Amino acid sequence: MSLAEQALSYVRAISPYQPGKPITELAREMGIPVDSIVKLASNENPLGMSPKARVAVEKAISGVERYPDQFDLIAKVAKRCAVGQNQVVLGNGSNDVLDLIARVFLAPGRSAVFAQHAFAVYPLATLSTGAELIVTPAKNYGHDLDAMRAAIRPDTRIVWIANPNNPTGNFLPYAEVRAFLESVPKDVVVVLDEAYNEYIPAAERVDTAGWLKDLPNLLICRTLSKIYGLAGLRIGYGLASPEVADLMNRVRQPFNVNNLALAGALAALDDHEFLNASYELNRRGMEQLVAALKRLNLEYIPSCGNFVTFRAGDAATVNQKLLKQGVIVRPIGGYGLPEWLRVTIGTEVENVRFIEALEKAL
């Protein structure tokens, strides 16, 4: 018997997460110069990182010999979200926060509910604990809250909800989300993943952090990887009741967020000019790509994120043709959508490059 066979059976059964193809990997495979490749696969900010964050990170390099102190960032997040500092949990990216909550509440003999076509980390976090994963059918490629409520069992401890959803971009109106939260059993944690929250039109946004006062079983998860442009620094945070946050901090690695990420996040949260510029660029880019998809008669899913998912037919072949032209998008067959591709909104020039490559690929 091999050593690997001694590992937990539910760990051996997990399919690894497949990230978007790195630019350097495509350059090696195709012999394409790195600077001629356009990556629109991982929902990264095409403007890069906030200028204020860049200055802060460069300054923080001189202190990397010291262990991190999370106090200042926790205080800033707590003030901005109008919650107590004892309600904030920092993570090495928001994925880390998702993993923490799974470790606190899931185990063999327990279950978690999530929707078909939802973020791949939810099943990974669930299955890594030995818990059972309950998958509910999608509704118009997004969450069917009624089906998710009906799927909750006595052994269910977590419900995962992404709003907007990744990889489909669907947005659930907050009135529906609030009604769902009020309907679930109070001993079930509802994780509201708001990684793309800042891309939602301002008129439709709601301060969900304010719900924590009335809904102690709510956990909100956010990230600075998307609109703030800090994906490579790995920084996110969770907002929860003091009791739940305390439990998460007990299993959290003591120094899970590094000094550079803390400095970058502190500065990025105050760079409102960069945030607005990123939002506007994304809005214009979405219009640009949607117009092209309509012109090409390609079905797409209306999105409130910084990406759009469209039906490409033979998606594997189309994707390969795009790669040969130096354009990286995201195949999402692993999400149960084998005919679809997801493309991140880029700069105007990058979007044009994608559209032209797509026309040739089709």
N, C-alpha and C positions, 0 to 999 in steps of 0.2 A: 504493500500500500504506500502510495506516494505521500510526501509531506503535505501537499496541497489538499489531499483527501481528508486530512485531519482538520481542515478549516471548517467553520460552520457551514452547514449545507445551504442555508439561505443566503450566505455571502457568495458562495460559489455559483449560485443560480442567477446572480445579478448581471445584467448586460451593462458594460461600461458606458459612461457618458461619452458621446461623440461630439467634440467641439468643432467649430468652423475651421476649415483648412487654413493654416497660417500662410502668409505671403511667401515666407522663405521656403516652405515645403513645396508650394507650386513652382517656385523658381527652380528648385532642384529637379523636380519631376519633368518639367517641360522645357527647361533651359531658357526660360524667359527672364529678362532683367528684372530685378526686384522693383525698380522705380517705374516700371511700365505696367505693373499689376495693380488692379483695382479690387480691393476687398470690401464686399458688401454682404458679408455672411454672418457677422456676430453682433449686429446692432450696436456698434461702437459709434461714438460721436465723431463725425467727419471733420469737425473743427479742432479736434484734439482735446487737450486739457485746458482748463481755465488759466489765463495768464497769471492771475493772482495765485493760483495753486502752484503753478510752475515756480514762481519766485519763492514761495514758502517751502516747497520741497527742496529746492537747491540750498536754501538756508539751513534746512534741517539736517542736511548731510553731515554737517560738522558734529552732530550729536548722536550718530548711529551707534557709538560704542556704549551708550546707555540704554537700559531697558525702558520700554515705552510707559508713559503715564496717560491713561485714557481720560482723566478728569475733565480737561478743558473741552474736549469734543462732546463728551456726555452732557456737560453743562449747557453747551450751545444747542445741541439737539433737543434737550429737555425744554429749554426756554422757547425755542422756535415752535415746538409742538405743543407747548403748554401742558406738559406732564412733569411728574417728579423725576429727579435724577435716578431714583431707584426703580424707574419704569423703563429705562433705556439699556439695551444690551448691544454692544458693538460686535461686529463680525468681520471675519476675513472674507469680505464680500457677503452679499445677502445669502448666498448658498450656505455659508457657515451658520447663519442664523436659522435657516430652515433645518439644518442638521441638528442643531442644538435642541430645537423644540421636539424633534423626533426622538432624540435620545432621552429627553425628560419624560415623554408621555407614551412612547410605543415600546412594545416588547412582544415576544411570542405569546399568542393568546389574545392579542388586541388587534384592532383594525383601524384603517384610515380610508377616507373617501376622497377620490379626486375624479375629475372629468376627463373623458376621452379628448385627445388632442391638447392636453394641458402640459405645462412645463415638465421636462423629463426628470428634473431633480426631485420632484415629489415622490415618484415611485422609488427612486434610488434611496432617498432618505428613509422611506417607509420600510422597504425590503431589507435594508442594512440592519434594522433592529429585529428582524424576524417577525414583524407584524404582517398581517394580511392586508393586501391592497384591494379595495373595492372600486372598480372603475364604472362610472355611469356614462351612458351614451351621450354624445354631444348633441346640442340643439343649435342648428345653423353654424356648426363648427365651433361653438363656444359652450359655456357652462349651462346646463339645465338645472337650475336651483331646485325645482320641484323634485326632479329625479334624485338629486343629491340628498335632499332632506329625507326622501323615502328610503334611501339606501342605508341610512344610519342605523346601526344595530346596537344592542346593549353593550357590546365590547368595543364600539367605535370610540376613539379618543381624539382624533384629529380629522378635520375637513380642510382640504387644501383648495384655495380659490386664488386665481391670478386675475387681476383687474387693472389694466387691460391684460388679456391673455397672450401668452407666448406659446406657440408660434403663429397663432391665427389673428391676433390683434383685436379680437372682440372686446367690447366694453359693456359691462353690466351697469345699468342706471343705479345710482346709489340708493334710491328708494327701495329697489328690489333687494339689494344686498342687505340693507338694514332690516327689512322684513324677514329675510332669511335668518339673520343673526338672532332675531328675537324669537324665532320659531324653533331653533335647535335646542336639544337638552343642555342644561347649564353645565353638565360635566363633560361636554365635548368642546375642545378647543377649535376655534375657527381661525385659520391662518389666512389673512388677507395680504397677498403678495402684490405690492404696488411698485414694482420695479420701473414701470413706465408711467407712473402717475403724473409726472411733470409734462408729458406730451398730451394729456387730455385737454381739450379746449377749456379755457378758464371758466367759462359759464357753466360747465358741467361738473367741475370739481367740488368736492365736499371735504371738510376737515374731519376725516375719519378718526383722527387721534382724539377728538372730542368725545367719541363714542365710548372710549375706554372707561369713562366714569360710570356708565350705565351697563356696560357689557364686559364684565371681568373675564369672560372666556374668549374674548377677541385678542388676537395677536397680529400686529401690523408689521410687515417686513418691507424695508426700502433699501435702495442701493445708490451709490454714487458712481457706479460703473457706466451708466447710460448717458443721460443728458449732461452730467457733470464731467464726463470724459476721464474718469479715473479707473477704468477697467483693469489696467495693469497693476495698480497699487492694491487692489482687493480691499474694498471698504464698504460696509453696509451696516444697517442697524435694525433692531427690532424694538417695537413699543408694546408693552404688555402691562398687566396688573403688577403691582409690587411683588406679590407672592410668586407669580410665574417668572418674572424677571430674575428673582432671587434664585429660583431653581435652575434657570438657564445659566446663570453665572457660576453655579456650583460645578457644572460640567464643562464650562468654557475653558479653553486653554488660557492660562494667566496672561500671556502676552500675545494674544491671537491677532492683534492689529499692530503693525510696525510703525516706527516713528515717522517715516516718510508719508505713509498713508494718513496718519493722524494730522500731520501738518497740512497736507494737501487738502484734506477734507475740511478742516477748519477754514481755510482760505476760500475754497470753492463754494461753500455755503453762503458766503458773503458776496460772491461775484455775480450780482444780479444782472449786470450788463451782458455777461457771457451767457447766462441762463436764457435771457430773452433772445439773444442772437441765435442760440442753438434751437430754441423753439420755433422761431420764424423761419430759419433755414429748413427745418424739418417740415413745416407746414407747406412751404413752397415746393419742396422736393416731393412731398406726397402728391400734390396736385400734378406735378410734372410726370411722375411715374404712372399715376392712375390714368391720366389722359393718354399715355402711350399704350397702356394695357387695353384700354377701350378701343383705341384705333386698331390694335392688333386682334381685336375680338377674343381676348383672353379673359376668362372668368377670374375674378379676384375677390378676396374677402375684405370688406371695409375695415380699416384699422385705425385704432387710436394710439398706436405705438409709434416707433421710429422705423417701421418696416411695413412691407405689404406682402401678403402671400397670394400666389396666383397659380392657376392650373396650367401646367405646361404639357400635359399629355404624357408623352414618354419623357418624364422628367430626368431620368438618369442620362439619357442620350443628350438632351438639351443642356444639362449641366456640364457634361463632358465637353460639349462644343463651346460652351462659355469659358471653361477652364483653358482650352486651347487658345482662346483669344485673350487670356490674361485677366478674366473677370471671375471673381469668386462670389458665388451666392450660396444659399444653404438648402441642400436637399433635406426633406423632412419625412422621408418614408418611415423613419423610426417613430414618428408620431402618428402613424396610421394614415398618412397622406402621401402615398407613393407617386401620385401624379402631380404633386404640387412642389413649388419652390418658394422659398422666402428670400426676399431681397431687402437689405437695409437701405434706408434713405441716405444718400451721400451728398456731396456737393453737386452743384448744377452740372459741372463738367463730368464728374463721376457718373451721374445719372444718365447723361447723354451717352457716355461710353457704354454703359450697361444696355441702354435701349438699342443702340446700333448693333451691339454684339448679340442681343436677343433676337433681333430681326434676322440676322444671318444664321443663328442657331436653329431658328424655326424653319 
